[in-house]
Amino acid sequence: MRVEIKPSHLSGTVSAPPSKSMAHRLLICAGLSRGESVIRRLAFSEDVKATVSCLRALGADIRIDGDTAFVKGVDVREPIGRSAVLDCNECGSTLRFFTPLCMLCGEERVLRGSEYLMTRPMSVYEEIAGREDIRFEKAVDKLTVRGRLSGGIYTVKGNISSQFISGLLFALPLLDTDSEIHILPPVESRPYIDMTVSALREFGIEVSQNDNIYSIRGSQEYRAANVTVEGDYSNAAFFEALNYAGSDVIVSGLRSDSLQGDRVYKILFEKIKSKEGAVDISDCPDLGPVLFSVAALCGGAEFTGTARLRIKESDRAEAMKQELGKFGIKVTVCENTVTVHGSEPKKPCKALSSHGDHRIVMALSVLMTVTGGVINGAQAVNKSFPDFFDKLSALGAEVRIYELDK
């Protein structure tokens, strides 16, 4: 899909979309619960659909009515007499959340996904599988596991994706014996771990924390719950960023007491604008692309804690370097820093590329409301925010959508 945006002044109020991160967590907890849970205010992006599909593959009964899901959970420890196939599509969260759950029954489980998804690091689980004598076989488009986790102490580096820690937190309460997760500092993306613990507690699972040690009692049961998905700070940030592009947009529907790490976006935007020094994004790497766009609009900025941008849906640091270059903005990328140099964005000299990454599309769209331009592969927004361009248009952006790139 090709999208053209003309220079536009946007104004009005936009409601933050439901949090994709919390949707994953609440759906999984519901899928592991006895009884029927109700989850309201879901947005069925491609990633959320992948989690629903995987739960169904494991035997959960999920009925969807509008933005509400009615979920009858399943005991994933019980064999089902066949090899279940879970389609994770392109979602790293889904893959990493479900892998430990597939190591609870002893039967073969196959987690499928795009070729790019299967290149993303899975070494934490591979090492655990080797220690537990669990089959762990990666192929071009799938991961096959077979075996059972056992309780005990799991030591995980804190500077890798928090998704591994969340995946273990979902699975370990279902083991017969107690477990602990020891996280080696520095601990990055802790807010995402906090979100997982919060979701677990909503469904009756107890997790205690002492600094970097999480203690999980065994033989627990998930209990059905009635919950509503909160607004998403990660995607709301793109609309707030429009105000640094000269627009007047108000974002509603966000909880002030949210645990989401990306709630810091307003503070970081102002830090960029006021030139208060380097911006550390180690706890909020998903904000990287939009922060780079705001920096391009505000005369540049330096960012630290950027190493993990390489292992997202694209190499986001390099992708933004290439695309901002088309606006005449120079970007320097080092191992754990990114510098966006000061210069006024100009209309792109050629079509922009999505790099297959939803956050790249949305970050570049913010700039295009100032300069105008065209972006190819814009359908990548379907991964997390399928109605992004509809909301942009409702605020007054001149958007033209072409279903096929030309």
Protein Blocks (a to p, Z undefined) as FASTA:
>chain_A
ZZdddddddeddddddddfklmmmmmmmmmmpgcjdddehiacdfklmmmmmmmmmnopa
cddehjaccdddddfkbcghiacdddekjafklmmmmmmmmmmnopacdddddfklmmpc
cklmmmmmmmnopacdddfkbccdeddddeddddddfkbcfklmmmmmmmmmmpmbdcdd
ddddddehklmmmmmmmmmmmnopacddehjaccddehiacddddddddddfklmmmmmm
mmmnopacddehiafkbcbfklmmmmmmmmmmnonajcdfklmmmlmmmmmmmmmmnopa
adehklmmmmmmbdfklmmmmmmmmnopacdddfkbccdddddddddfbdcdeklpaklm
mmmmmmmmmnopadehklmmmmmmmmlmmmmmmnopacdddfbaZZ
